[in-house]
């Protein structure tokens, strides 16, 4: 057994946004925390890289909107501590047919939770956002809290904060073995560590770590095409011109959601992406583009041509990102069913970045055996048939 001075309170595996916020909360509470990352930082192999993500309170489920209240507070606190801007409010424009049931559910949640929003009928939508061309019968719902998070800056700010608070960040160390017990032992390509608790936030590599521990979660790893489209007139879709983030709900040309952010991260380029991808092993993320990826880009091209006429209809830049989806697209925030000092945060399904401040807080609470701040019923492993009940 490790000498007490070498024993961590917690080891966090995976330095994406969820792992970083978990380590940040642990360090803030004076815990000895080690954050392990298999790749050298910064890297683009997982789900947290890139310059931007959407932040919003618009959700179909009340529990996410409720969690977002505290998320905004913690994002603002981190921004203050880091002394750098991590967020810009732009509004989030939800687009859909007037009778779209999903659009109505978004509006109902915003109303119930007292979030400032505005319904925009077709004519008002055209006047307010003339560079969006809507089809007949399509309307808008504006979540005024929406905006852009500067993802890469947020990761750097968190990693700096963890170190300043006394935490240790070790990158370029792949975990080779986890031995459950008190303490739990983690062997990497470089060293062997021991801790009172372990938190796994390994994104698409989660099941690779869990299988030897007798658990396989229903996670599907997807490769996403992240596309940037050139403005015909530079700045026409910029924040300074009042262009918001947007989310298209079942519009004519796309069976799934399409989302976009104003130009800014790349000058003159607008990020417009398909909120879905194709099955891919995380180790093969950068393999040559599959036919199914090309189909997704064609859907986006048709959308851009029809709805965003002031953009060139072929992508100027294409990048890759990984989603790790659960069957219901809700997160997994729970303890291992047999080892209650091993905590799992997984399955963020392409919408977890904005919620990471509260996710990290919950994972910290679970690892320290504290009463969780939120009802974790929607996030328990036991909601999936055949998987044992966790000790919560």
C-alpha positions in Angstrom: 0.0 0.0 0.0 1.2 3.5 -0.8 2.5 5.6 2.0 -0.2 8.0 3.3 1.6 11.0 1.9 1.5 9.5 -1.6 -2.2 8.5 -1.3 -4.5 10.8 -3.3 -8.0 11.7 -2.2 -9.1 11.2 -5.8 -7.8 10.3 -9.2 -9.7 11.6 -12.3 -9.1 9.7 -15.6 -9.7 11.9 -18.6 -8.9 15.7 -18.9 -11.8 16.7 -21.1 -14.2 19.3 -19.8 -16.0 16.9 -17.4 -12.8 15.6 -15.9 -11.3 19.1 -15.6 -14.3 20.4 -13.8 -14.4 17.4 -11.5 -10.7 17.9 -10.6 -11.4 21.6 -10.2 -14.2 21.0 -7.6 -12.0 18.5 -5.8 -9.1 20.9 -5.6 -11.3 23.8 -4.6 -12.4 21.7 -1.6 -8.8 21.1 -0.6 -8.6 17.5 -1.8 -5.4 15.9 -3.1 -6.4 15.3 -6.7 -4.5 13.8 -9.7 -5.9 14.4 -13.2 -4.6 11.8 -15.7 -4.8 12.3 -19.5 -3.6 9.7 -22.0 -2.7 12.3 -24.7 -0.4 15.3 -24.4 -2.4 18.5 -23.8 -3.9 20.2 -25.7 -5.2 17.5 -28.1 -8.1 17.1 -30.5 -8.8 13.3 -30.1 -11.8 13.5 -27.8 -15.0 15.6 -27.4 -13.9 18.8 -25.7 -11.4 20.4 -28.1 -12.1 23.2 -30.6 -12.8 26.8 -30.0 -16.5 27.0 -29.4 -19.6 25.4 -27.9 -23.2 26.6 -27.5 -24.5 27.5 -24.0 -28.3 27.6 -23.4 -31.1 27.2 -21.0 -33.4 25.9 -23.7 -34.0 22.2 -23.0 -36.9 19.8 -23.3 -36.3 18.5 -19.8 -36.7 20.8 -16.7 -33.9 19.1 -14.9 -31.3 20.3 -17.4 -32.6 23.9 -17.4 -32.5 23.9 -13.6 -28.9 22.7 -13.7 -28.0 25.4 -16.1 -28.8 28.1 -13.6 -25.8 27.0 -11.4 -23.7 26.3 -14.5 -23.9 29.9 -15.6 -22.8 31.0 -12.1 -19.8 28.7 -12.1 -18.8 29.6 -15.7 -18.9 33.3 -14.6 -16.8 32.5 -11.5 -14.2 30.6 -13.6 -14.1 33.5 -16.0 -13.5 35.9 -13.1 -10.8 33.7 -11.6 -9.0 33.2 -15.0 -9.3 36.9 -15.9 -10.2 36.0 -19.5 -13.5 35.9 -21.4 -15.0 32.4 -21.6 -18.5 33.2 -22.7 -20.4 35.6 -25.0 -24.1 36.0 -24.9 -25.7 36.0 -28.4 -29.1 34.4 -27.8 -30.1 30.9 -29.2 -32.7 30.9 -31.9 -34.7 27.7 -32.2 -36.2 27.2 -35.6 -39.1 24.9 -36.6 -42.6 24.7 -38.0 -45.1 26.5 -35.8 -46.8 23.2 -34.9 -43.6 21.3 -34.2 -44.2 19.5 -30.9 -40.5 19.7 -29.9 -40.6 23.5 -30.4 -43.7 23.7 -28.2 -41.9 21.6 -25.5 -38.9 23.9 -25.5 -41.2 26.9 -25.1 -43.1 25.2 -22.2 -39.9 24.4 -20.3 -38.6 27.9 -20.7 -41.9 29.3 -19.5 -42.1 26.9 -16.5 -38.5 27.7 -15.5 -38.9 31.5 -15.9 -36.3 31.8 -18.6 -36.5 35.0 -20.7 -37.5 34.0 -24.2 -39.4 35.4 -27.2 -41.6 33.8 -29.9 -40.9 35.1 -33.4 -43.6 34.6 -36.0 -42.4 34.2 -39.6 -42.6 37.9 -40.5 -40.9 39.1 -37.4 -38.2 36.5 -37.9 -37.5 37.7 -41.4 -37.2 41.3 -40.2 -35.0 40.5 -37.3 -32.7 38.0 -39.1 -32.9 38.8 -42.8 -29.9 36.5 -43.6 -31.9 33.5 -42.5 -34.3 32.4 -45.2 -37.2 30.5 -43.7 -39.7 28.2 -45.4 -43.4 28.9 -45.2 -44.9 28.1 -41.8 -41.5 28.1 -40.0 -41.1 30.3 -36.8 -38.5 31.1 -34.2 -38.1 30.8 -30.5 -35.3 32.9 -29.0 -33.7 31.8 -25.7 -32.1 35.1 -24.7 -29.7 33.3 -22.3 -28.0 31.5 -25.2 -24.5 32.1 -26.4 -21.0 30.9 -27.2 -18.5 29.2 -24.8 -14.9 29.5 -25.7 -14.0 25.8 -25.3 -10.3 25.7 -25.7 -9.8 28.7 -23.4 -12.1 27.1 -20.8 -10.0 23.9 -20.7 -6.8 25.9 -20.3 -8.3 28.0 -17.6 -9.5 24.9 -15.6 -6.1 23.1 -16.0 -4.3 26.2 -14.8 -6.8 26.6 -11.9 -6.3 22.9 -10.8 -2.5 23.4 -10.7 -2.8 26.7 -8.8 -5.1 25.0 -6.2 -2.5 22.3 -5.6 -3.9 19.6 -8.0 -1.6 17.6 -10.3 -2.2 17.3 -14.0 -0.3 14.4 -15.8 -0.7 14.2 -19.5 0.8 11.7 -21.9 -0.1 8.9 -19.4 -2.4 6.2 -20.7 -4.1 4.1 -18.0 -3.2 0.4 -18.5 -4.9 -1.1 -15.4 -7.3 -0.3 -12.6 -7.3 -2.4 -9.5 -10.4 -1.9 -7.3 -10.1 -1.7 -3.6 -9.4 0.6 -0.7 -7.3 2.2 -1.9 -7.9 1.9 -5.7 -4.7 1.4 -7.7 -4.2 2.9 -11.2 -1.3 1.8 -13.3 -0.3 4.0 -16.3 2.3 3.7 -19.0 4.6 5.7 -16.6 3.7 5.1 -13.0 1.5 3.5 -10.4 -0.9 5.6 -8.3 -3.2 5.0 -5.4 -6.3 6.9 -4.2 -9.3 6.7 -1.9 -11.6 7.2 -4.9 -11.5 7.1 -8.7 -13.6 9.1 -11.1 -13.7 7.9 -14.8 -14.5 10.7 -17.3 -12.8 9.1 -20.3 -15.4 9.9 -23.0 -15.3 7.3 -25.9 -12.7 5.2 -24.0 -15.0 4.7 -21.0 -15.9 1.1 -21.7 -12.3 0.1 -22.4 -11.6 1.0 -18.8 -14.8 -0.5 -17.4 -14.8 -3.9 -19.1 -12.0 -5.3 -16.9 -14.0 -4.0 -13.9 -17.0 -6.2 -15.0 -19.2 -3.4 -16.4 -20.1 -2.5 -20.0 -22.3 0.6 -20.4 -24.6 1.0 -23.4 -22.5 3.7 -25.0 -22.2 4.3 -28.7 -19.2 6.3 -30.0 -19.9 8.5 -33.0 -17.6 10.5 -35.3 -19.0 14.0 -36.0 -18.2 16.2 -39.0 -17.6 19.8 -37.7 -18.0 22.1 -40.7 -17.2 25.8 -41.2 -18.8 27.7 -44.1 -17.4 30.9 -45.7 -19.4 34.1 -45.6 -19.9 35.7 -49.0 -19.7 39.0 -47.3 -17.3 38.8 -44.3 -19.0 39.6 -41.0 -22.6 39.2 -42.3 -23.2 36.3 -39.8 -21.1 37.8 -37.0 -22.1 38.5 -33.3 -21.5 42.2 -34.0 -24.2 42.0 -36.7 -26.6 40.5 -34.1 -26.4 37.0 -35.5 -27.3 34.4 -32.8 -26.5 30.7 -32.2 -29.2 28.6 -33.8 -30.7 25.1 -33.6 -32.9 23.8 -36.4 -35.6 21.3 -35.2 -36.7 18.8 -37.9 -36.6 21.4 -40.7 -37.5 20.3 -44.2 -34.0 19.2 -45.3 -32.7 17.4 -42.2 -34.3 14.6 -40.2 -32.1 15.6 -37.1 -31.0 18.8 -35.5 -28.7 21.2 -37.3 -27.0 23.8 -35.2 -24.8 26.8 -35.9 -22.7 29.6 -34.2 -21.9 33.1 -35.5 -18.7 33.7 -37.3 -15.7 34.6 -35.1 -13.5 31.6 -34.2 -12.2 31.5 -37.8 -12.5 34.9 -39.4 -15.3 34.9 -42.0 -16.4 31.3 -41.3 -19.6 30.2 -39.7 -19.8 26.8 -37.8 -22.8 24.8 -39.0 -23.0 21.1 -38.0 -25.3 18.1 -38.0 -26.1 16.9 -34.5 -25.5 13.3 -35.3 -22.6 11.2 -36.7 -21.6 7.7 -37.7 -20.3 4.9 -35.6 -16.6 5.0 -35.2 -13.9 3.6 -32.9 -12.2 6.5 -31.1 -8.8 5.1 -32.2 -10.0 5.4 -35.8 -11.4 8.9 -35.6 -9.2 10.3 -38.3 -9.5 7.4 -40.8 -10.5 8.5 -44.4 -14.0 9.9 -44.6 -16.7 7.3 -44.9 -19.6 7.5 -47.3 -21.9 8.1 -44.4 -19.9 11.2 -43.4 -20.2 12.6 -46.9 -24.0 12.1 -46.7 -24.1 14.2 -43.5 -22.1 17.0 -45.2 -24.5 16.9 -48.2 -27.4 17.4 -45.8 -25.6 20.4 -44.4 -24.8 21.8 -47.8 -28.5 21.6 -48.8 -29.4 23.3 -45.5 -26.9 26.1 -46.0 -28.0 26.7 -49.6 -31.7 26.9 -48.5 -31.5 28.7 -45.1 -28.3 30.6 -45.1 -28.0 32.1 -48.6 -25.1 34.4 -47.7 -22.8 31.5 -47.0 -20.9 29.5 -49.6 -22.7 26.1 -49.8 -19.6 24.0 -49.6 -17.6 23.7 -46.3 -14.3 25.6 -46.2 -13.0 23.6 -43.2 -14.0 20.2 -41.9 -12.8 18.9 -38.5 -13.7 15.8 -36.5 -15.2 15.4 -33.0 -16.4 12.4 -31.0 -19.8 12.0 -29.4 -20.4 9.2 -26.8 -24.1 8.6 -26.8 -26.4 6.8 -24.4 -29.7 5.3 -25.7 -31.8 8.1 -24.2 -29.1 10.8 -24.6 -29.0 11.5 -20.9 -25.8 11.4 -19.0 -24.4 8.6 -16.8 -23.4 10.0 -13.4 -23.2 7.2 -10.9 -21.0 4.9 -8.8 -19.8 1.5 -10.1 -22.4 -1.1 -9.0 -19.8 -3.2 -7.2 -17.1 -0.7 -6.3 -18.6 2.3 -4.7 -15.4 4.3 -4.6 -15.3 4.2 -8.4 -17.5 6.9 -9.9 -18.4 7.2 -13.6 -19.3 10.3 -15.7 -20.1 9.3 -19.3 -22.5 9.4 -22.2 -22.6 13.2 -22.6 -24.2 12.7 -26.1 -23.0 15.9 -27.7 -24.6 18.3 -25.3 -22.6 18.0 -22.1 -20.0 20.8 -22.4 -22.2 23.6 -21.1 -23.3 21.5 -18.2 -19.8 20.4 -17.1 -19.6 22.9 -14.1 -22.5 21.1 -12.4 -21.5 17.6 -13.7 -18.1 18.1 -12.1 -19.7 19.2 -8.9 -21.9 16.0 -8.8 -19.0 13.7 -9.6 -17.0 15.4 -6.8 -19.9 14.8 -4.4 -20.3 11.2 -5.4 -16.6 10.5 -5.0 -16.6 12.1 -1.5 -19.8 10.2 -0.5 -21.7 13.5 -0.1 -25.4 14.0 -0.7 -25.7 15.0 -4.4 -27.0 18.5 -5.0 -29.4 17.2 -7.7 -31.8 14.3 -8.2 -29.7 11.8 -10.0 -32.6 9.5 -11.1 -32.3 10.4 -14.8 -28.5 9.6 -14.7 -28.3 6.3 -12.9 -26.8 3.2 -14.5 -29.7 1.1 -13.2 -32.1 2.8 -15.7 -30.6 0.5 -18.4 -32.0 -3.1 -18.3 -29.6 -5.8 -17.0 -27.2 -3.4 -15.3 -27.0 -3.7 -11.6 -28.2 -1.0 -9.2 -25.5 1.4 -8.1 -25.1 2.1 -4.4 -26.4 5.6 -4.3 
